[in-house]
Amino acid sequence: MAKAAKNEQDVPAMDYIEHERTYENFLWLTKWGVIAVADILIALAASTVGGMGLVGFFLVLIVLGVIAYFLF
């Protein structure tokens, strides 16, 4: 026999505070993930195309990371 459909009374109310906190954390992680990927790509381009090498890669990576931290 099929299970009866849930009543509206059986469904708990949504926790909006936790939902908003989770969404804010998701946005924060997405923003910094995109910034990190762009930072790495720019540093890779500077180290290979720019001829800066491994030291240049880390230098550009750190400088762009600090700039992003203060801008965003």
Steps between C-alpha positions, in 0.01 A plus 500: 500500500630846411615731774268793566614844389646720770276759652613860519510448875756219461751719314728703728539871441805605301793633701551829314787616719702187426404520132628856474821414686565208264433719197737771626772239554441362150533847349818569699656171390400555137642854497835398647514188282464711186758749630744216577461343155548837327801571723662168411436546127650849499802379699549208260484735202751735660739217577488335158425772246661776702811292560495562875547135597404334825597794718287732287209258524499511880565873507204576272284246686568665836466856374168431327373309803576795728339746258188282476482470878491878542267566205243231574 
